[in-house]
Amino acid sequence: MSLPVQIAQALGITGSAFLAGGILSVSAFAIPAIQLAPEALAARQWKKLYYRGKNSAPYVATTAALALGALSYQFYGTLNQPSAELYGLSALLIILNPPYTWIFVDGINNILWARADASSASKKDDEVEPAAVSGGQSTKELLDLWAIHNVIRGLLPLAGSIIAFWTTFN
């Protein structure tokens, strides 16, 4: 294999694995810790955590998806056609995160953002009634639901990484 192909393989595999680890660790470690706070504070902490991920994860996802997409293009129409298809599938799994979020998670995000904004306006962390700001579920219940969807979102790049790894070393 040429050096550019090896670099693309390394970027695609490690980038998608890193992305998956980051996303999954939020659900496994950060959300349970945030849920220990009062509801209003938990909403604000979630919002800060969400924006940190939103400001960094797209760059990792784009790099990994472009690397895997380039590998797919490189092998397309050659004797390595199955590799092209598997690298393409890996790239697709990574870029499915935004549509999944728009379809299944944005409603939860909007409620949590409204609660975070409402609690920012108040001076005490327990002043805002959990269900007072849009939606009947408590903030902690919404965080549980968000964490479940986030696990699904984390499994997409993990699957992409596994497929790319298998394709590279098979």
N, C-alpha and C positions, 0 to 999 in steps of 0.2 A: 504494500500500500504506500501511496505517496504521502509526504508530510502534510499537505493541506487536508487530505482525507482523514489522516490520523488526528489532526487538530480539530476538525469538525466533529469527529466521533467523540473525542474527549469533551469538547464543549457541550455537545448535545446530551451526552449521558450524564456528565456531572452537573450541568446546568439544570436539567429536569429533575435529577435526584435532589439537588439542593433546594429547588423550588418546592418539591413535594415535602421535604423535611421541614422547611419553614412554615408552610401552610398547615401541615399536620400538627406541628408543635404548638401552634396557636390554640388549636382545639384541645390538645392533650394537657397543656401546661398553663397557658395564659388565661383562658376563659375560666377554668375552675378557680384560679386565684382571684380574678376580677369578681367572681360571684360571691366572694367573702365580704365585699364592700357593701355598704347600703345601696339601695337600688339606684338612686340618683347619681351617686359617685360611680357606680358600676357602669352606667350608661356613658358617662363622660370618659371613663378609662377605656371602654370598648371603642369609642369614637377615635380616641388618640391612637390606640393600637391599630385600628382599621386603616387609618390614614398612613401610618408608617408602612404597613404592608402594601397599600395601594400605591405608594410612592416609590417602592423598590421592586416589588415582584414583577411588574410588567417588563422591566429591563432584563431580568434574568430569563423570564419566559420568552421574550422576543429573541434573545441571543440563542437560547437552546433550540427554539422552533426553527429559526433561520438556519442554524447549523444542520439540524436533521433534515430540513427541507432541501438544503444544498446537497446533502448526501443522496437524498431521494432522486434529485435531478441528475446528479452525477452517474448514478447507476441505472437510470431509466433507459430502456432500449438496449441494454447490454445483456450479457449472459447472467448478470446479477440482478435481473428484473425482480425476483422475489425480495431481494434486499431493498430495492427501490421502494417497493410497496410497503414494506415494514417500516422503513425510515419515514416514509410519508405518513403512515398511521401514527407513528410516535409524535411527529410534529403536530398532527391534527389533534391528538389527545391533549397536548399542551395548550393549544389555542382554543380549545373548547371551554376553558375557564370563564372568560368574559360572557359568552352567551348563557352558560349555566347560571352565572351570577345574575344577569339581567332577568332571566325567566323565573328563577326560583328563590333568589335571595334579596332582590331589591326591595320587596315589600317589607321584609324584616328590617333591612338596613334603614329604610325611611322612618319606621316607627322608632328604632333605637336612636337615630339622629335627632328626631323630634324630642325625645325624652332627654337626651344629652343637652340639647339647646335649652329646653325648659328648665333643666336643673342648673344650667350655667347662670340663668337669670336670677335664681334664688340664692340666698346666702347660706342655707343649711343643706346638707346632703340628704336629709330625710324629709324635707319639706314637700317635695313633689310626690303626689300619690302615684303608685306604680302604674295603675291603669288609667290615670287621669289624662294622659296625653296619648291620644290615638291608639286604639287597640285595647282589647280586654285582658290580654295576658300580662303577667308581671314581667319586669325587665329580666329577671333571672330565668323565667321560662323562655323568653325570647332568645336569651343568650344560649340556652340549651339547644333550641331549635337551630339557631345560627351555627353553633358548633357542629351539629350533625351535618348540615349542608356544607360546612367548611371541610369536614372530613371527606365528603364526596368530591369536593373540588380538589383536595390534596391527592386523592387517589388517581385522578386523571394524569397529572405529570408523573406520578410514580409508575403507573402502567406504561407510559411513554418511555420512561427511563429503562424499565425492565425489558421492554420490547427492543429498544435500541441496543442495550447491552447484549441481549441474546443474539440479535442480528450481527453485531460486530464480532462476537467471539464464537459464533457457531460455524 
